[in-house]
Amino acid sequence: MLSAFAIGFTHPRSLARPGAFIIASLCTWQIISKSLLCLGRRYWATTVAGYTIQLLVHYMDVALIGQWRFPRSKDKQTVSSSTVIATLREWKKKLAFGLSMSLTSRFIGTPEQLSHLPPFFSWMPHYVPSRGVFLSMTALTVVACYAGIDLIQANVASVVGDEYVSLETIPILRRFLEISLGEIVTRAVVSISTLICMICTQGGLYNICAFFGVLFRMTEPADWPPFYGAPYQAYTMRRYWSQAWHQSNTHKFKTISDYVAHDVLRLPRGTSKARYVKNVIGFLVSGLMHIALDMATDISVYQSGGLAFFCGQMVGIPLEDLVIRLYIRVTKRIGRRLSLDGREIDGICVGGCVSGMVESSLCVPEDREVP
């Protein structure tokens, strides 16, 4: 609500906006530091902290850097008995605008709408469900997400100890000769369950925002396409992050990276240098967000693997671009395509990234004692 009031009722350059950001930052820090103590279970503490951090960065995107504001009405009101009613209606519109901007992540219907939006059904690319159908589907999705998270966490935590899933056993390549069949099976089960929980957690908040946004008629079903894109689009790392993976943070990272690259560093637009610098900034912000998220579960900055993983993406994307350029050059020179398709090569690379992401999340067992 603080974000909604700041966006809907204040001028973009008002001191109230940075003031609201300071208050929101203090609240976020309190949630990060107290969520594990209050909730008791690590996954729910991570979930609440992750949602809070995401909303804080979204406020930075919309209110501070993007400077979105409620559009002014061109009609001048005359002083009459209906002035109070008109003012109340305008306040209602401002509040609805602020809530809408606080909930949206893809900015559909605005000049800054994200590209590569997935359709509701791949075989019906132009289909949009009715309001009733959308609310029913979304409500079922929310229930399934959080029931699935609780069920998986309760069962996995009861059978998995810290023999294989701990901070010391995460560097699996260093212990390659020591790995047993039991560890492989355990890691496979925990990795799959963690991936499912991560997908449910990320999609849960999106569907909650979608449900209430459509329920209170602040948004339309068309404003909430599926959270994830098609898996077959993830044959390069760029396409994986921009099309197959969720886009809830895409606009945030784009706004922040554009501001730093062009307004702070003064890099010219459209150049390769600016393009790669913005990639680095986007992944750096994401890594810092994941460090803050890990801190909510009593993992120190030095033990967190989030920043290391996203630093790997900073290096991986330029290397992938180099491999693709070499592949195109070789195929042109020999006059025919290589036997192994380029999409298969990139698919292998993307699969490695996903595996690393799941593995890096297995830092602390759920049954570790809460301080």
C-alpha positions in Angstrom: 0.0 0.0 0.0 2.9 2.4 0.7 4.1 1.8 -2.9 0.6 2.3 -4.3 0.1 5.6 -2.5 3.5 6.9 -3.4 3.0 6.1 -7.1 -0.6 7.2 -7.4 -0.6 10.4 -5.3 2.9 11.9 -5.4 4.8 13.8 -8.1 7.7 11.9 -9.6 10.2 14.3 -8.1 8.6 14.6 -4.7 10.7 13.9 -1.7 7.9 11.6 -0.5 9.0 8.9 -3.0 12.6 8.5 -1.7 11.2 8.8 1.8 8.8 6.0 1.1 11.7 4.0 -0.3 13.7 4.4 2.9 10.7 3.3 5.0 10.2 0.3 2.7 13.9 -0.6 2.9 13.8 -0.6 6.7 10.7 -2.8 6.6 12.4 -5.1 4.2 15.4 -5.4 6.4 13.2 -6.3 9.4 11.5 -9.0 7.4 14.9 -10.4 6.2 16.3 -10.5 9.7 13.1 -11.7 11.5 11.3 -14.0 9.0 13.2 -17.2 10.0 12.6 -16.6 13.7 8.9 -15.8 13.1 8.1 -18.5 10.6 10.4 -21.3 11.8 10.8 -23.0 8.5 13.5 -22.0 6.1 11.6 -22.3 2.9 8.7 -20.1 4.0 11.2 -17.5 5.4 12.9 -17.5 2.0 9.6 -17.1 0.2 8.4 -14.1 2.3 11.8 -12.4 2.1 12.0 -13.0 -1.6 8.6 -11.4 -2.2 9.5 -8.4 -0.1 12.9 -7.9 -1.8 11.2 -8.1 -5.2 8.6 -5.5 -4.3 11.3 -3.2 -3.0 13.3 -3.4 -6.3 10.0 -3.0 -8.2 9.3 0.3 -6.3 12.8 1.5 -7.3 12.0 0.7 -10.9 8.6 2.3 -11.1 8.7 5.2 -8.6 12.3 6.3 -8.5 14.0 5.6 -11.8 11.0 5.1 -14.1 9.1 8.0 -12.4 5.6 6.7 -13.3 2.8 9.0 -12.3 -1.0 9.2 -12.5 -1.9 10.9 -15.8 -3.3 14.4 -15.3 -6.9 15.1 -16.3 -7.2 17.8 -18.9 -10.7 18.7 -17.9 -10.8 21.7 -15.5 -13.3 21.2 -12.7 -15.6 24.0 -11.6 -16.4 24.6 -8.0 -19.8 23.0 -7.4 -21.6 20.6 -5.1 -20.2 17.7 -7.2 -16.5 18.7 -6.6 -16.2 16.5 -3.6 -17.6 13.5 -5.5 -15.3 14.2 -8.4 -12.3 14.4 -6.0 -13.2 11.1 -4.4 -13.5 9.5 -7.8 -10.1 10.9 -8.8 -8.6 9.5 -5.6 -10.1 6.1 -6.3 -8.6 6.2 -9.8 -5.2 7.3 -8.4 -5.3 4.4 -5.8 -6.2 1.9 -8.6 -3.4 3.2 -10.7 -0.9 3.0 -7.9 -2.0 -0.6 -7.0 -1.9 -1.6 -10.7 1.6 -0.2 -11.1 2.7 -2.0 -7.9 1.4 -5.3 -9.1 2.4 -5.3 -12.8 5.7 -6.7 -14.0 5.3 -6.9 -17.7 3.7 -3.4 -18.2 1.2 -4.8 -20.8 -0.7 -2.1 -22.7 2.0 0.6 -22.0 4.9 1.8 -24.2 7.3 -0.3 -22.1 5.5 -3.6 -22.5 7.9 -6.5 -22.5 8.4 -8.5 -25.7 8.1 -12.3 -26.2 5.0 -12.6 -24.1 3.9 -16.2 -24.0 0.3 -17.0 -25.1 -2.2 -18.7 -22.8 -2.2 -21.8 -25.0 0.5 -22.4 -27.7 -2.1 -23.9 -30.1 -4.4 -20.9 -29.7 -2.0 -17.9 -29.7 -4.8 -15.3 -29.6 -7.0 -16.9 -27.0 -7.7 -14.9 -23.8 -9.9 -16.5 -21.1 -13.0 -14.8 -19.8 -12.9 -13.2 -16.4 -14.6 -16.1 -14.6 -12.5 -18.7 -16.2 -9.3 -16.8 -15.5 -10.2 -16.3 -11.8 -11.0 -20.0 -11.4 -7.8 -21.1 -13.1 -5.7 -18.7 -11.1 -7.2 -19.6 -7.8 -6.6 -23.3 -8.4 -3.0 -22.5 -9.4 -2.4 -20.6 -6.2 -3.8 -23.4 -4.1 -1.8 -26.0 -6.0 1.4 -24.0 -5.7 1.4 -23.5 -2.0 0.0 -26.9 -1.1 2.7 -28.5 -3.3 5.4 -26.4 -1.6 4.3 -27.4 1.9 3.8 -31.1 0.9 7.3 -31.4 -0.7 9.1 -29.5 2.0 7.5 -31.5 4.7 8.3 -34.9 3.1 11.8 -34.1 1.7 12.9 -32.5 5.0 11.9 -35.6 6.9 14.0 -38.0 4.8 17.0 -35.8 3.8 19.6 -34.9 6.3 22.8 -32.9 6.0 25.0 -35.9 5.0 24.8 -34.9 1.3 23.0 -31.6 1.3 25.2 -29.1 3.2 27.5 -26.3 2.5 30.5 -28.6 2.6 29.1 -31.0 -0.1 27.9 -28.5 -2.6 31.2 -28.4 -4.6 30.3 -31.7 -6.3 33.1 -31.6 -8.9 35.8 -31.4 -6.3 34.6 -34.6 -4.8 33.9 -36.5 -8.0 35.7 -39.7 -7.0 34.0 -39.7 -3.6 30.4 -39.6 -4.9 28.3 -42.7 -4.1 25.1 -43.9 -5.7 23.2 -42.9 -2.6 24.4 -39.4 -2.9 23.4 -39.2 -6.6 19.9 -40.5 -5.9 19.5 -38.1 -2.9 20.7 -35.1 -4.9 18.4 -36.0 -7.8 15.4 -36.2 -5.5 16.2 -33.0 -3.7 17.2 -31.1 -6.8 13.9 -32.0 -8.6 11.8 -31.1 -5.5 13.7 -27.8 -5.1 13.1 -26.9 -8.7 9.4 -27.6 -8.3 9.2 -25.6 -5.1 11.1 -22.7 -6.8 8.7 -22.7 -9.8 5.7 -22.8 -7.4 7.1 -20.0 -5.2 7.8 -17.7 -8.1 4.5 -18.4 -9.9 2.6 -18.2 -6.6 3.1 -14.4 -6.1 2.4 -13.7 -9.8 -0.9 -15.6 -9.6 -1.9 -14.0 -6.4 -1.4 -10.5 -7.9 -3.2 -11.6 -11.0 -6.2 -12.9 -9.1 -6.7 -9.8 -7.0 -5.9 -7.5 -9.8 -8.7 -9.1 -12.0 -11.0 -9.6 -9.1 -11.1 -5.9 -8.2 -11.2 -4.9 -11.9 -7.9 -3.1 -11.7 -6.5 -5.2 -14.6 -7.8 -7.6 -17.2 -7.1 -11.3 -17.8 -5.1 -10.3 -20.9 -2.7 -8.4 -18.6 -1.6 -11.7 -17.0 -0.2 -14.2 -19.6 1.4 -17.4 -18.3 4.3 -16.8 -15.9 6.8 -19.0 -17.9 7.5 -19.2 -21.6 7.8 -22.3 -23.7 10.7 -24.6 -22.7 11.6 -25.2 -26.4 12.6 -21.5 -26.6 15.5 -22.1 -24.2 18.1 -23.1 -26.8 20.4 -20.2 -26.0 21.2 -18.6 -22.7 19.8 -15.2 -23.8 16.5 -16.8 -24.9 16.4 -18.9 -21.7 16.5 -15.7 -19.6 14.4 -13.5 -21.9 11.7 -16.0 -23.1 11.6 -19.3 -21.3 12.3 -18.1 -17.8 9.8 -15.8 -16.0 9.8 -12.1 -16.8 8.9 -10.8 -13.3 12.2 -9.1 -12.9 13.0 -8.3 -16.6 11.7 -4.7 -16.5 13.3 -4.0 -13.2 16.8 -5.1 -14.4 16.4 -3.3 -17.7 15.4 0.0 -16.0 18.3 -0.2 -13.5 20.9 -1.3 -16.1 19.8 1.3 -18.6 20.0 4.0 -15.9 23.5 3.0 -14.8 24.9 2.4 -18.3 23.5 5.4 -20.0 22.8 8.0 -17.3 25.7 7.2 -15.0 28.4 5.8 -17.2 27.3 7.8 -20.3 27.7 4.8 -22.6 26.2 5.4 -26.1 23.0 3.4 -26.9 23.1 0.5 -29.3 26.7 -0.4 -28.9 28.1 -3.8 -28.0 29.9 -2.3 -25.1 26.7 -0.9 -23.6 24.9 -4.2 -24.3 27.4 -6.3 -22.3 27.7 -3.8 -19.5 23.9 -3.8 -19.1 24.0 -7.6 -18.9 26.6 -7.4 -16.2 24.6 -4.9 -14.2 21.4 -6.9 -14.5 23.0 -10.1 -13.3 24.8 -8.3 -10.5 21.5 -6.8 -9.2 20.0 -10.3 -9.4 22.9 -11.8 -7.5 22.6 -9.1 -4.8 18.9 -9.9 -4.4 19.7 -13.5 -3.9 22.3 -12.7 -1.3 19.7 -10.8 0.6 17.3 -13.7 0.2 19.9 -16.1 1.6 20.5 -13.9 4.6 16.8 -14.4 5.6 17.7 -18.1 6.2 20.8 -17.3 8.3 23.3 -17.9 5.4 26.1 -15.4 5.4 27.2 -13.3 2.5 30.3 -15.5 2.1 28.4 -18.7 2.1 25.7 -17.6 -0.4 26.1 -19.0 -3.9 23.7 -16.6 -5.6 26.2 -14.0 -6.6 28.7 -16.6 -7.8 26.1 -18.2 -10.0 25.0 -14.9 -11.7 28.6 -13.9 -12.1 28.9 -17.1 -14.1 26.0 -15.9 -16.3 28.0 -12.6 -16.9 30.8 -14.7 -18.4 28.6 -17.4 -20.0 26.6 -15.1 -22.3 29.6 -13.5 -24.0 31.2 -16.9 -24.4 28.0 -18.2 -25.9 27.9 -15.3 -28.3 31.5 -16.1 -29.3 30.7 -19.8 -29.9 27.7 -18.8 -32.0 29.8 -16.5 -34.1 32.4 -19.1 -34.6 29.8 -21.7 -35.5 28.2 -19.4 -38.1 31.7 -18.5 -39.6 32.7 -22.2 -39.8 29.5 -23.3 -41.5 29.7 -20.5 -44.0 33.3 -21.4 -44.8 32.8 -25.1 -45.3 29.5 -24.4 -47.2 27.3 -26.8 -45.2 26.0 -27.2 -41.6 27.8 -29.2 -39.0 26.3 -32.6 -38.0 25.4 -31.3 -34.6 22.8 -28.6 -34.7 23.6 -25.3 -33.1 20.4 -25.4 -31.0 21.5 -28.7 -29.5 24.9 -27.2 -28.6 23.2 -24.3 -26.8 20.6 -26.6 -25.3 23.5 -28.5 -23.6 24.9 -25.2 -22.2 21.5 -24.1 -21.0 20.9 -27.4 -19.3 24.2 -26.9 -17.4 23.0 -23.5 -16.3 19.7 -24.8 -14.9 21.5 -27.7 -13.2 23.9 -25.2 -11.6 21.0 -23.0 -10.5 19.2 -25.9 -8.8 22.4 -27.2 -7.2 23.4 -23.7 -5.9 20.1 -23.5 -4.1 20.8 -26.6 -2.0 22.8 -24.7 0.6 21.2 -25.4 4.0 19.0 -28.4 4.9 15.5 -27.6 6.0 15.9 -29.5 9.3 18.8 -27.4 10.5 18.1 -25.9 14.0 16.7 -22.4 13.8 18.6 -20.0 16.1 
